[in-house]
Amino acid sequence: LWQATQARSAIEARRRHPVMCFIDEFQDYLHLPTDLSDVLAQARGLGLGLTLAHQHLAQLTPSVRQAVLANARSRVCFQLGSDDAHAVAKTTTRLEADDFMGLERFEVYASLAAGGQITDFASGRTITPPASISDPRVVRGRSRERYGQDRQTVEDQLADAVGQPPDKGGDGIGQRPRRQS
């Protein structure tokens, strides 16, 4: 990903289309050949927006933690534990650690980059997720209704795509018999 991002420097800046990359639990994937603060600064200039999600700051090495706190321009915080709340509260004059620790379910404080400026934290509420589905049969049924197609239709489309007549016999698995000349 980082090599592809760096290759974008060969594209004229005004012709670079913005690209967004969302990485959940990013500390598990962070094995870059360069310093994260350099990555964050360069990525922005190369048109790569990074959304980095993690559970708490203690998951990050001290250098990564510092890079995130110093260079992440937009932040969305759900309820924080004491250590994280104190660390994030140091980045604003309007909120205290107790404010971050006192958030309820689905409540956030967000500080966003907009128009080249970073806004102070504002409170917000996320969309309440739908009721969870724990019955696998219901999940498969809904998936089948939404995405499913008749098997023969799919087989015919695949045969058309590879230029072969559809196999009308057997299950189509395994080696095909050689044609006799």
DOSE-546296 format. One record per residue (C-alpha): residue number from 1; z, x, y. Coordinates in nm, 4 decimals. Example, Ala and Ser with C-alpha at 12.3 -4.5 7.8 and 13.67 -1.06 7.14 Angstrom:
residues 2
rec n 1&z 0.7800&x 1.2300&y -0.4500
rec n 2&z 0.7140&x 1.3670&y -0.1060
END
This chain:
residues 181
rec n 1&z 0.0000&x 0.0000&y 0.0000
rec n 2&z 0.0934&x 0.2739&y 0.2444
rec n 3&z -0.2242&x 0.4714&y 0.1712
rec n 4&z -0.4331&x 0.1593&y 0.2355
rec n 5&z -0.2426&x 0.1038&y 0.5598
rec n 6&z -0.3044&x 0.4599&y 0.6760
rec n 7&z -0.6742&x 0.4236&y 0.5922
rec n 8&z -0.6889&x 0.1478&y 0.8548
rec n 9&z -0.6709&x 0.4205&y 1.1204
rec n 10&z -1.0442&x 0.4752&y 1.0564
rec n 11&z -1.1086&x 0.1208&y 1.1833
rec n 12&z -1.1352&x 0.0728&y 1.5572
rec n 13&z -0.8082&x -0.0859&y 1.6785
rec n 14&z -0.9726&x -0.3967&y 1.8240
rec n 15&z -1.1542&x -0.4589&y 1.4924
rec n 16&z -0.8445&x -0.4381&y 1.2699
rec n 17&z -0.7436&x -0.7765&y 1.1365
rec n 18&z -0.3655&x -0.8186&y 1.1151
rec n 19&z -0.2261&x -0.7996&y 0.7637
rec n 20&z 0.1153&x -0.9281&y 0.6556
rec n 21&z 0.3104&x -0.7911&y 0.3609
rec n 22&z 0.6207&x -0.9708&y 0.2328
rec n 23&z 0.8545&x -0.7640&y 0.0157
rec n 24&z 1.1632&x -0.9305&y -0.1293
rec n 25&z 1.4441&x -0.6973&y -0.2399
rec n 26&z 1.2459&x -0.4230&y -0.0686
rec n 27&z 1.5027&x -0.1527&y -0.1461
rec n 28&z 1.3801&x -0.1679&y -0.5080
rec n 29&z 1.0262&x -0.0714&y -0.4041
rec n 30&z 1.0955&x 0.1747&y -0.1276
rec n 31&z 0.9675&x 0.5060&y -0.2579
rec n 32&z 0.7514&x 0.6173&y 0.0318
rec n 33&z 0.6296&x 0.9728&y 0.0875
rec n 34&z 0.7410&x 0.9471&y 0.4506
rec n 35&z 1.0388&x 0.8341&y 0.6575
rec n 36&z 1.0824&x 0.4553&y 0.6880
rec n 37&z 1.1207&x 0.4691&y 1.0662
rec n 38&z 0.7789&x 0.6391&y 1.0853
rec n 39&z 0.6348&x 0.3766&y 0.8501
rec n 40&z 0.7667&x 0.0885&y 1.0623
rec n 41&z 0.6341&x 0.2427&y 1.3836
rec n 42&z 0.2930&x 0.3324&y 1.2380
rec n 43&z 0.2498&x 0.0060&y 1.0470
rec n 44&z 0.2775&x -0.1957&y 1.3658
rec n 45&z 0.0109&x 0.0186&y 1.5316
rec n 46&z -0.2190&x -0.0151&y 1.2307
rec n 47&z -0.1919&x -0.3934&y 1.2265
rec n 48&z 0.0428&x -0.4215&y 0.9283
rec n 49&z 0.3325&x -0.6613&y 0.9691
rec n 50&z 0.6140&x -0.6075&y 0.7229
rec n 51&z 0.8665&x -0.8713&y 0.6228
rec n 52&z 1.1421&x -0.6875&y 0.4410
rec n 53&z 1.4083&x -0.8984&y 0.2699
rec n 54&z 1.7319&x -0.7856&y 0.1104
rec n 55&z 2.0784&x -0.9230&y 0.0391
rec n 56&z 2.3019&x -0.6846&y 0.2335
rec n 57&z 2.2890&x -0.3527&y 0.4163
rec n 58&z 2.4959&x -0.1690&y 0.1533
rec n 59&z 2.1926&x -0.1883&y -0.0785
rec n 60&z 2.0120&x 0.0509&y 0.1549
rec n 61&z 2.0557&x 0.4241&y 0.1871
rec n 62&z 2.2079&x 0.5285&y 0.5204
rec n 63&z 1.8715&x 0.6532&y 0.6513
rec n 64&z 1.6899&x 0.3336&y 0.5479
rec n 65&z 1.9695&x 0.1193&y 0.6959
rec n 66&z 1.9418&x 0.3058&y 1.0266
rec n 67&z 1.5621&x 0.2773&y 1.0264
rec n 68&z 1.5784&x -0.0982&y 0.9655
rec n 69&z 1.8406&x -0.1583&y 1.2349
rec n 70&z 1.6515&x 0.0575&y 1.4850
rec n 71&z 1.2916&x -0.0478&y 1.4142
rec n 72&z 1.2822&x -0.3998&y 1.2706
rec n 73&z 1.1702&x -0.5961&y 1.5743
rec n 74&z 1.2318&x -0.9456&y 1.4375
rec n 75&z 1.5409&x -1.0337&y 1.2366
rec n 76&z 1.6534&x -1.3488&y 1.0619
rec n 77&z 2.0137&x -1.3491&y 0.9419
rec n 78&z 2.1735&x -1.6045&y 0.7140
rec n 79&z 2.5513&x -1.5975&y 0.6683
rec n 80&z 2.6596&x -1.2334&y 0.6587
rec n 81&z 2.9541&x -1.0591&y 0.5001
rec n 82&z 3.2002&x -0.8733&y 0.7188
rec n 83&z 3.0370&x -0.5275&y 0.7074
rec n 84&z 2.6863&x -0.6574&y 0.7780
rec n 85&z 2.8119&x -0.8992&y 1.0434
rec n 86&z 2.9812&x -0.6172&y 1.2330
rec n 87&z 2.6722&x -0.3942&y 1.2057
rec n 88&z 2.4337&x -0.6658&y 1.3303
rec n 89&z 2.6746&x -0.7838&y 1.6020
rec n 90&z 2.6532&x -0.4341&y 1.7523
rec n 91&z 2.2837&x -0.5005&y 1.8225
rec n 92&z 2.3520&x -0.7959&y 2.0549
rec n 93&z 2.5821&x -0.8735&y 2.3449
rec n 94&z 2.5798&x -1.2506&y 2.2920
rec n 95&z 2.7187&x -1.2825&y 1.9400
rec n 96&z 3.0165&x -1.1445&y 1.7556
rec n 97&z 3.0652&x -1.0679&y 1.3884
rec n 98&z 3.2479&x -1.3998&y 1.3412
rec n 99&z 2.9359&x -1.5853&y 1.4578
rec n 100&z 2.7277&x -1.4277&y 1.1801
rec n 101&z 3.0014&x -1.4807&y 0.9205
rec n 102&z 3.0493&x -1.8454&y 1.0216
rec n 103&z 2.6959&x -1.9648&y 0.9534
rec n 104&z 2.6728&x -2.2619&y 0.7171
rec n 105&z 2.4139&x -2.3153&y 0.4436
rec n 106&z 2.0573&x -2.3188&y 0.5808
rec n 107&z 2.1725&x -2.1953&y 0.9252
rec n 108&z 2.0359&x -1.8723&y 1.0716
rec n 109&z 2.0463&x -1.6528&y 1.3754
rec n 110&z 1.7035&x -1.5147&y 1.4587
rec n 111&z 1.5946&x -1.2492&y 1.7053
rec n 112&z 1.2166&x -1.2448&y 1.7314
rec n 113&z 0.9519&x -1.0180&y 1.8785
rec n 114&z 0.7243&x -1.2213&y 2.1035
rec n 115&z 0.4844&x -1.1101&y 2.3741
rec n 116&z 0.5939&x -0.7498&y 2.3434
rec n 117&z 0.9581&x -0.8434&y 2.4050
rec n 118&z 1.2464&x -0.8963&y 2.1668
rec n 119&z 1.4396&x -1.2177&y 2.2193
rec n 120&z 1.8140&x -1.2345&y 2.1895
rec n 121&z 1.9486&x -1.4121&y 1.8840
rec n 122&z 1.9044&x -1.7888&y 1.8755
rec n 123&z 2.0487&x -2.0252&y 1.6189
rec n 124&z 1.8316&x -2.2278&y 1.3877
rec n 125&z 1.8272&x -2.4300&y 1.0705
rec n 126&z 1.5902&x -2.3751&y 0.7806
rec n 127&z 1.4235&x -2.6516&y 0.5856
rec n 128&z 1.6471&x -2.7801&y 0.3084
rec n 129&z 1.4811&x -2.6953&y -0.0237
rec n 130&z 1.3764&x -2.9796&y -0.2527
rec n 131&z 1.5946&x -3.0700&y -0.5477
rec n 132&z 1.5586&x -2.8124&y -0.8224
rec n 133&z 1.3815&x -2.8941&y -1.1449
rec n 134&z 1.5486&x -2.7497&y -1.4498
rec n 135&z 1.3621&x -2.9320&y -1.7258
rec n 136&z 1.0719&x -2.7068&y -1.8375
rec n 137&z 0.8776&x -3.0085&y -1.9656
rec n 138&z 0.8820&x -3.1637&y -1.6181
rec n 139&z 0.7694&x -2.8349&y -1.4602
rec n 140&z 0.4839&x -2.7917&y -1.7108
rec n 141&z 0.3812&x -3.1552&y -1.6703
rec n 142&z 0.3659&x -3.1292&y -1.2920
rec n 143&z 0.1719&x -2.8042&y -1.3176
rec n 144&z -0.0715&x -2.9640&y -1.5624
rec n 145&z -0.1216&x -3.2631&y -1.3300
rec n 146&z -0.1750&x -3.0432&y -1.0265
rec n 147&z -0.3798&x -2.7555&y -1.1683
rec n 148&z -0.4943&x -2.8633&y -1.5130
rec n 149&z -0.8561&x -2.9190&y -1.6117
rec n 150&z -1.0209&x -3.0412&y -1.9277
rec n 151&z -1.0536&x -2.7501&y -2.1726
rec n 152&z -1.4218&x -2.8137&y -2.2470
rec n 153&z -1.5028&x -2.8170&y -1.8742
rec n 154&z -1.3367&x -2.4772&y -1.8347
rec n 155&z -1.5144&x -2.3403&y -2.1445
rec n 156&z -1.8509&x -2.4630&y -2.0115
rec n 157&z -1.7866&x -2.3076&y -1.6687
rec n 158&z -1.6913&x -1.9753&y -1.8271
rec n 159&z -2.0019&x -1.9814&y -2.0469
rec n 160&z -2.2182&x -2.0516&y -1.7419
rec n 161&z -2.0520&x -1.7655&y -1.5554
rec n 162&z -2.1346&x -1.5120&y -1.8279
rec n 163&z -2.4710&x -1.6638&y -1.9130
rec n 164&z -2.3925&x -1.7617&y -2.2709
rec n 165&z -2.4100&x -2.1009&y -2.4358
rec n 166&z -2.0647&x -2.2402&y -2.5094
rec n 167&z -1.9360&x -2.1920&y -2.8636
rec n 168&z -1.9242&x -2.5334&y -3.0253
rec n 169&z -1.7513&x -2.4327&y -3.3451
rec n 170&z -1.4246&x -2.2666&y -3.4387
rec n 171&z -1.1620&x -2.1466&y -3.2007
rec n 172&z -1.3717&x -1.8675&y -3.0434
rec n 173&z -1.1133&x -1.5997&y -3.1181
rec n 174&z -1.1952&x -1.2727&y -3.2944
rec n 175&z -1.5184&x -1.0910&y -3.3643
rec n 176&z -1.8405&x -1.2837&y -3.3620
rec n 177&z -2.0680&x -1.2446&y -3.6614
rec n 178&z -2.3677&x -1.0207&y -3.6066
rec n 179&z -2.6994&x -1.1899&y -3.5624
rec n 180&z -2.9385&x -1.1401&y -3.8484
rec n 181&z -3.2775&x -0.9975&y -3.7475
END
